[in-house]
Amino acid sequence: MNNQKAFTLVECMTCMVVLSILTLIAGPSLRVLKKRTVFRHEVIQLVNSLQEAKVMAIKNNSFVVLKVTETGYTIFVDDGSLGGLSGDWEKQDGEKALASHFLPDSINLTTTFTLNRTRFNGRIGNKAGRVILTDSMGKRTEIVMSITGRIRVQKT
């Protein structure tokens, strides 16, 4: 009588086929999950940067500018430090950069602001508008900035 216990070749091949099928089914879902996570991270990072810009503008009683480009965004204190011109919408060498961020190619960034830029000032009040992030799967999130400086996320 043979008491050896082992898996047969058929049992091993069956397990391999089942694992292969499960991997094929789960693969696309994991890619979508990763894209959603990256998108959510970019939204949170932009909101945090805008909150920091608002606080910095009030704290220093100066302009803090958000400039959106084709590849990302820049936030800087537009106070004219080291001989620069205050309030000129351009980052001079002495002005402090709060954020300079490049977005992944899969995320598109647009705004409703004139010339894709806005700024916070040291007093209450700034131009109201939206910053819109869209990913490659069509998911769209808007960051709404009110005239009083309130920043909120609106999913569409």
GROMACS elastic network, one bead per residue, 0.5 to 0.9 nm:
[ bonds ]
;  ai    aj funct       b0    kb
    2     5     6  0.87517   500
    7    10     6  0.81275   500
    7    11     6  0.61400   500
    7    12     6  0.66571   500
    8    11     6  0.52622   500
    8    12     6  0.64411   500
    8    13     6  0.87418   500
    9    12     6  0.51572   500
    9    13     6  0.61531   500
    9    14     6  0.85686   500
   10    13     6  0.51525   500
   10    14     6  0.60921   500
   10    15     6  0.86813   500
   11    14     6  0.51037   500
   11    15     6  0.63197   500
   11    16     6  0.87354   500
   12    15     6  0.51987   500
   12    16     6  0.63067   500
   12    17     6  0.87867   500
   13    16     6  0.50076   500
   13    17     6  0.62272   500
   13    18     6  0.86808   500
   14    17     6  0.51750   500
   14    18     6  0.62615   500
   14    19     6  0.86686   500
   15    18     6  0.51495   500
   15    19     6  0.61445   500
   15    20     6  0.85405   500
   16    19     6  0.51741   500
   16    20     6  0.60899   500
   16    21     6  0.86690   500
   17    20     6  0.50732   500
   17    21     6  0.62462   500
   17    22     6  0.86820   500
   18    21     6  0.52155   500
   18    22     6  0.62523   500
   18    23     6  0.86715   500
   19    22     6  0.50899   500
   19    23     6  0.61350   500
   19    24     6  0.86429   500
   20    23     6  0.51175   500
   20    24     6  0.62408   500
   20    25     6  0.87080   500
   21    24     6  0.51189   500
   21    25     6  0.62768   500
   21    26     6  0.86808   500
   22    25     6  0.51389   500
   22    26     6  0.60832   500
   22    27     6  0.84707   500
   23    26     6  0.51560   500
   23    27     6  0.58097   500
   24    27     6  0.54720   500
   24    28     6  0.76296   500
   25    28     6  0.68666   500
   25    29     6  0.75439   500
   26    29     6  0.53094   500
   26    30     6  0.62463   500
   26    31     6  0.88787   500
   27    30     6  0.52947   500
   27    31     6  0.64762   500
   27    32     6  0.88979   500
   28    31     6  0.50876   500
   28    32     6  0.63023   500
   28    33     6  0.85983   500
   29    32     6  0.51746   500
   29    33     6  0.61322   500
   29    34     6  0.86484   500
   30    34     6  0.61571   500
   30    35     6  0.86898   500
   31    34     6  0.51078   500
   31    35     6  0.63036   500
   31    36     6  0.86909   500
   32    35     6  0.51264   500
   32    36     6  0.61911   500
   32    37     6  0.85794   500
   32   137     6  0.87048   500
   33    36     6  0.51477   500
   33    37     6  0.61510   500
   33    38     6  0.86903   500
   34    37     6  0.50600   500
   34    38     6  0.62030   500
   34    39     6  0.85899   500
   35    38     6  0.51685   500
   35    39     6  0.61456   500
   35    40     6  0.85952   500
   35   106     6  0.84092   500
   35   135     6  0.82503   500
   35   136     6  0.86538   500
   35   137     6  0.86515   500
   36    39     6  0.50598   500
   36    40     6  0.60591   500
   36    41     6  0.85099   500
   36   135     6  0.84626   500
   36   139     6  0.86599   500
   37    40     6  0.51086   500
   37    41     6  0.60975   500
   37    42     6  0.86653   500
   38    41     6  0.50825   500
   38    42     6  0.62818   500
   38    43     6  0.87936   500
   38   104     6  0.87256   500
   39    42     6  0.51757   500
   39    43     6  0.63648   500
   39    44     6  0.87524   500
   39   106     6  0.87080   500
   39   107     6  0.72058   500
   39   133     6  0.84290   500
   39   134     6  0.84265   500
   39   135     6  0.68189   500
   39   139     6  0.88175   500
   40    43     6  0.51783   500
   40    44     6  0.62546   500
   40    45     6  0.85876   500
   41    44     6  0.51823   500
   41    45     6  0.60563   500
   41    46     6  0.86355   500
   42    45     6  0.50544   500
   42    46     6  0.61648   500
   42    47     6  0.86273   500
   42   103     6  0.75928   500
   42   107     6  0.87444   500
   42   133     6  0.87425   500
   43    46     6  0.52607   500
   43    47     6  0.62227   500
   43    48     6  0.86270   500
   43   133     6  0.74467   500
   43   141     6  0.77318   500
   43   142     6  0.88381   500
   43   143     6  0.81564   500
   43   153     6  0.84454   500
   44    47     6  0.51608   500
   44    48     6  0.61154   500
   44    49     6  0.85624   500
   45    48     6  0.51761   500
   45    49     6  0.61685   500
   45    50     6  0.86776   500
   46    49     6  0.50376   500
   46    50     6  0.61657   500
   46    51     6  0.86127   500
   46    73     6  0.88460   500
   46   101     6  0.88809   500
   46   143     6  0.86855   500
   47    50     6  0.50911   500
   47    51     6  0.61797   500
   47    52     6  0.86048   500
   47   143     6  0.73006   500
   47   151     6  0.74670   500
   47   152     6  0.79598   500
   47   153     6  0.79256   500
   48    51     6  0.50705   500
   48    52     6  0.61681   500
   48    53     6  0.85704   500
   49    52     6  0.50432   500
   49    53     6  0.61241   500
   49    54     6  0.86913   500
   49    75     6  0.77676   500
   49    98     6  0.75964   500
   49    99     6  0.67799   500
   50    54     6  0.62104   500
   50    55     6  0.86701   500
   50    66     6  0.80382   500
   50    75     6  0.80996   500
   50   151     6  0.77406   500
   51    54     6  0.51587   500
   51    55     6  0.63112   500
   51    56     6  0.85999   500
   51   150     6  0.88826   500
   51   151     6  0.73161   500
   52    55     6  0.51649   500
   52    56     6  0.60465   500
   52    57     6  0.85881   500
   52    98     6  0.80100   500
   53    56     6  0.50641   500
   53    57     6  0.61307   500
   53    58     6  0.87170   500
   53    64     6  0.60121   500
   53    65     6  0.78787   500
   53    66     6  0.83319   500
   53    75     6  0.71765   500
   53    76     6  0.78253   500
   53    77     6  0.80564   500
   53    98     6  0.72504   500
   53    99     6  0.89725   500
   53   119     6  0.86925   500
   53   120     6  0.71645   500
   54    57     6  0.52153   500
   54    58     6  0.64223   500
   54    59     6  0.85953   500
   54    64     6  0.73586   500
   54   119     6  0.87186   500
   54   120     6  0.58509   500
   54   121     6  0.76648   500
   54   122     6  0.82561   500
   54   149     6  0.72741   500
   55    58     6  0.52556   500
   55    59     6  0.59477   500
   55    60     6  0.85399   500
   55   122     6  0.86859   500
   56    60     6  0.59614   500
   56    61     6  0.79227   500
   56    62     6  0.80297   500
   56    63     6  0.87294   500
   56    64     6  0.72902   500
   56    77     6  0.79001   500
   56   120     6  0.88715   500
   56   122     6  0.81982   500
   57    60     6  0.54565   500
   57    61     6  0.54054   500
   57    62     6  0.51154   500
   57    63     6  0.56728   500
   57    64     6  0.55504   500
   57    77     6  0.75137   500
   57   119     6  0.88856   500
   57   120     6  0.60169   500
   57   121     6  0.53039   500
   57   123     6  0.80643   500
   58    62     6  0.70536   500
   58    63     6  0.87044   500
   58   120     6  0.82472   500
   58   121     6  0.66832   500
   58   123     6  0.63957   500
   58   124     6  0.82153   500
   59    62     6  0.80706   500
   59   122     6  0.70636   500
   60    63     6  0.84793   500
   60    79     6  0.89119   500
   60   122     6  0.67669   500
   61   121     6  0.66637   500
   61   123     6  0.69804   500
   62    77     6  0.71822   500
   62    78     6  0.69536   500
   62    79     6  0.58037   500
   62    86     6  0.84293   500
   62    87     6  0.83785   500
   62   120     6  0.80578   500
   62   121     6  0.55560   500
   62   122     6  0.50771   500
   62   123     6  0.85626   500
   63    76     6  0.85552   500
   63    77     6  0.59756   500
   63    78     6  0.51455   500
   63    79     6  0.62426   500
   63    86     6  0.78839   500
   63    87     6  0.63626   500
   63    89     6  0.88700   500
   63   119     6  0.62520   500
   63   120     6  0.55935   500
   63   122     6  0.65620   500
   64    75     6  0.68837   500
   64    76     6  0.55524   500
   64    78     6  0.54750   500
   64    79     6  0.79204   500
   64    87     6  0.87190   500
   64    89     6  0.89116   500
   64    98     6  0.88833   500
   64   118     6  0.85267   500
   64   119     6  0.53060   500
   64   120     6  0.51770   500
   64   121     6  0.64476   500
   64   122     6  0.86163   500
   65    74     6  0.79076   500
   65    75     6  0.54461   500
   65    76     6  0.54616   500
   65    77     6  0.63600   500
   65    78     6  0.64291   500
   65    87     6  0.87600   500
   65    89     6  0.66214   500
   65    90     6  0.84598   500
   65    91     6  0.87603   500
   65   117     6  0.71589   500
   65   118     6  0.58600   500
   65   120     6  0.64983   500
   65   121     6  0.87890   500
   66    73     6  0.69935   500
   66    74     6  0.58391   500
   66    76     6  0.69755   500
   66    89     6  0.88916   500
   66   116     6  0.83425   500
   66   117     6  0.54824   500
   66   118     6  0.53616   500
   66   119     6  0.57935   500
   66   120     6  0.83243   500
   67    72     6  0.86936   500
   67    73     6  0.55794   500
   67    74     6  0.52712   500
   67    75     6  0.64185   500
   67    76     6  0.86727   500
   67    89     6  0.84293   500
   67   115     6  0.85212   500
   67   116     6  0.62006   500
   67   118     6  0.68094   500
   67   119     6  0.85315   500
   68    71     6  0.80664   500
   68    72     6  0.60332   500
   68    74     6  0.65455   500
   68    75     6  0.88089   500
   68   109     6  0.75682   500
   68   110     6  0.73971   500
   68   111     6  0.77017   500
   68   115     6  0.85974   500
   68   116     6  0.53954   500
   68   117     6  0.60691   500
   68   118     6  0.89809   500
   68   131     6  0.89408   500
   69    72     6  0.52932   500
   69    73     6  0.56259   500
   69    74     6  0.80407   500
   69   109     6  0.80915   500
   69   110     6  0.85049   500
   69   116     6  0.74506   500
   70    73     6  0.82054   500
   70   108     6  0.80079   500
   70   109     6  0.73172   500
   70   110     6  0.83544   500
   71   101     6  0.83753   500
   71   102     6  0.55759   500
   71   103     6  0.59441   500
   71   104     6  0.80070   500
   71   105     6  0.78650   500
   71   108     6  0.81808   500
   71   109     6  0.80060   500
   72   100     6  0.77312   500
   72   101     6  0.55407   500
   72   103     6  0.50583   500
   72   104     6  0.85177   500
   72   108     6  0.85678   500
   72   109     6  0.70522   500
   73    99     6  0.77672   500
   73   100     6  0.59598   500
   73   101     6  0.55074   500
   73   102     6  0.66888   500
   73   103     6  0.81696   500
   73   109     6  0.86190   500
   74    97     6  0.76220   500
   74    98     6  0.77541   500
   74    99     6  0.55211   500
   74   101     6  0.63640   500
   74   102     6  0.88096   500
   75    96     6  0.89430   500
   75    97     6  0.61245   500
   75    98     6  0.53946   500
   75   100     6  0.63668   500
   75   101     6  0.88542   500
   75   119     6  0.89286   500
   76    90     6  0.88949   500
   76    91     6  0.67783   500
   76    95     6  0.69225   500
   76    96     6  0.56941   500
   76    98     6  0.51587   500
   76    99     6  0.68487   500
   76   100     6  0.84264   500
   77    80     6  0.83811   500
   77    81     6  0.89813   500
   77    91     6  0.78714   500
   77    95     6  0.58502   500
   77    96     6  0.54049   500
   77    97     6  0.64298   500
   77    98     6  0.72717   500
   78    81     6  0.80009   500
   78    84     6  0.87455   500
   78    85     6  0.79773   500
   78    86     6  0.56317   500
   78    87     6  0.55681   500
   78    88     6  0.72062   500
   78    89     6  0.66914   500
   78    90     6  0.72487   500
   78    91     6  0.66022   500
   78    92     6  0.79673   500
   78    95     6  0.62631   500
   78    96     6  0.78834   500
   78   119     6  0.89286   500
   79    84     6  0.77193   500
   79    85     6  0.72502   500
   79    87     6  0.65337   500
   79    88     6  0.89351   500
   79    95     6  0.66097   500
   79    96     6  0.86519   500
   80    83     6  0.60564   500
   80    87     6  0.73238   500
   80    88     6  0.83763   500
   80    91     6  0.86605   500
   80    92     6  0.71672   500
   80    94     6  0.73553   500
   80    95     6  0.64433   500
   81    84     6  0.55097   500
   81    85     6  0.77724   500
   81    86     6  0.77022   500
   81    92     6  0.77848   500
   81    93     6  0.81299   500
   81    94     6  0.50297   500
   81    95     6  0.53752   500
   81    96     6  0.83284   500
   82    92     6  0.84811   500
   82    93     6  0.76990   500
   82    94     6  0.51194   500
   82    95     6  0.76394   500
   83    86     6  0.89715   500
   83    92     6  0.87222   500
   83    94     6  0.77681   500
   84    88     6  0.88564   500
   84    91     6  0.86153   500
   84    92     6  0.58380   500
   84    93     6  0.77111   500
   84    94     6  0.71256   500
   84    95     6  0.78095   500
   85    88     6  0.59613   500
   85    90     6  0.85086   500
   85    92     6  0.78242   500
   86    89     6  0.81605   500
   86    90     6  0.89482   500
   87    90     6  0.79403   500
   88    91     6  0.82483   500
   89   117     6  0.83970   500
   89   118     6  0.87093   500
   89   119     6  0.83651   500
   91    94     6  0.81882   500
   91    95     6  0.62122   500
   91    96     6  0.82652   500
   91    97     6  0.80252   500
   92    95     6  0.54452   500
   92    96     6  0.86406   500
   93    96     6  0.82370   500
   97   100     6  0.71500   500
  103   106     6  0.80366   500
  103   107     6  0.64109   500
  103   108     6  0.78671   500
  103   109     6  0.82557   500
  104   107     6  0.57081   500
  104   108     6  0.83994   500
  105   108     6  0.73898   500
  105   135     6  0.89423   500
  105   136     6  0.86472   500
  106   134     6  0.83769   500
  106   135     6  0.56252   500
  106   136     6  0.51247   500
  106   137     6  0.85866   500
  107   133     6  0.66242   500
  107   134     6  0.56149   500
  107   136     6  0.63346   500
  108   132     6  0.80122   500
  108   133     6  0.56354   500
  108   134     6  0.51068   500
  108   135     6  0.62052   500
  108   136     6  0.80235   500
  109   131     6  0.71214   500
  109   132     6  0.57020   500
  109   134     6  0.66210   500
  109   135     6  0.89592   500
  110   113     6  0.88584   500
  110   116     6  0.72709   500
  110   130     6  0.83988   500
  110   131     6  0.59017   500
  110   132     6  0.51495   500
  110   133     6  0.66394   500
  110   134     6  0.84995   500
  111   114     6  0.81733   500
  111   115     6  0.87387   500
  111   116     6  0.56538   500
  111   117     6  0.78752   500
  111   129     6  0.73979   500
  111   130     6  0.55269   500
  111   132     6  0.57527   500
  111   133     6  0.87373   500
  112   115     6  0.87353   500
  112   116     6  0.70044   500
  112   117     6  0.88487   500
  112   128     6  0.89146   500
  112   129     6  0.55839   500
  112   130     6  0.53983   500
  112   131     6  0.67074   500
  112   132     6  0.81977   500
  113   116     6  0.50386   500
  113   117     6  0.57261   500
  113   118     6  0.63789   500
  113   127     6  0.81115   500
  113   128     6  0.80707   500
  113   129     6  0.59185   500
  113   130     6  0.71382   500
  113   131     6  0.81143   500
  114   117     6  0.62661   500
  114   118     6  0.77032   500
  115   118     6  0.85023   500
  116   131     6  0.89068   500
  118   126     6  0.80199   500
  118   127     6  0.68518   500
  118   128     6  0.87046   500
  118   129     6  0.85487   500
  119   126     6  0.67471   500
  119   127     6  0.75000   500
  120   123     6  0.82920   500
  120   124     6  0.85430   500
  120   125     6  0.75749   500
  120   126     6  0.56298   500
  120   127     6  0.80980   500
  120   149     6  0.75840   500
  121   124     6  0.71693   500
  121   125     6  0.71639   500
  121   126     6  0.66860   500
  122   125     6  0.85984   500
  123   126     6  0.84858   500
  124   147     6  0.81826   500
  124   148     6  0.58411   500
  124   149     6  0.68859   500
  125   128     6  0.86651   500
  125   146     6  0.84123   500
  125   147     6  0.52491   500
  125   149     6  0.61507   500
  126   145     6  0.86405   500
  126   146     6  0.76522   500
  126   147     6  0.50947   500
  126   148     6  0.65542   500
  126   149     6  0.63346   500
  127   145     6  0.79616   500
  127   146     6  0.72992   500
  127   147     6  0.54339   500
  127   148     6  0.85484   500
  127   149     6  0.84210   500
  128   144     6  0.77649   500
  128   145     6  0.53430   500
  128   148     6  0.80479   500
  128   149     6  0.79022   500
  129   143     6  0.84964   500
  129   144     6  0.60928   500
  129   145     6  0.54138   500
  129   146     6  0.66858   500
  129   147     6  0.81762   500
  130   142     6  0.62285   500
  130   143     6  0.55156   500
  130   145     6  0.60197   500
  130   146     6  0.86692   500
  131   141     6  0.84620   500
  131   142     6  0.56670   500
  131   143     6  0.50724   500
  131   144     6  0.66142   500
  131   145     6  0.81382   500
  132   140     6  0.70374   500
  132   141     6  0.58997   500
  132   143     6  0.63095   500
  132   144     6  0.85871   500
  133   139     6  0.82292   500
  133   140     6  0.57243   500
  133   141     6  0.53500   500
  133   142     6  0.62941   500
  133   143     6  0.81622   500
  134   137     6  0.80902   500
  134   138     6  0.61170   500
  134   139     6  0.55815   500
  134   141     6  0.65293   500
  134   142     6  0.86976   500
  135   138     6  0.54701   500
  135   139     6  0.54414   500
  135   140     6  0.66692   500
  135   141     6  0.89836   500
  136   139     6  0.74312   500
  137   140     6  0.89675   500
  139   155     6  0.86329   500
  139   156     6  0.78024   500
  140   155     6  0.65652   500
  140   156     6  0.57706   500
  141   153     6  0.70889   500
  141   154     6  0.59823   500
  141   156     6  0.58642   500
  142   152     6  0.84034   500
  142   153     6  0.59020   500
  142   154     6  0.50942   500
  142   155     6  0.61406   500
  142   156     6  0.72864   500
  143   151     6  0.68242   500
  143   152     6  0.57332   500
  143   154     6  0.61084   500
  143   155     6  0.85227   500
  144   150     6  0.79255   500
  144   151     6  0.57286   500
  144   152     6  0.53527   500
  144   153     6  0.61879   500
  144   154     6  0.69434   500
  145   148     6  0.81045   500
  145   149     6  0.60844   500
  145   150     6  0.56211   500
  145   152     6  0.67409   500
  145   153     6  0.89994   500
  146   149     6  0.52823   500
  146   150     6  0.52333   500
  146   151     6  0.66935   500
  146   152     6  0.86342   500
  147   150     6  0.74008   500
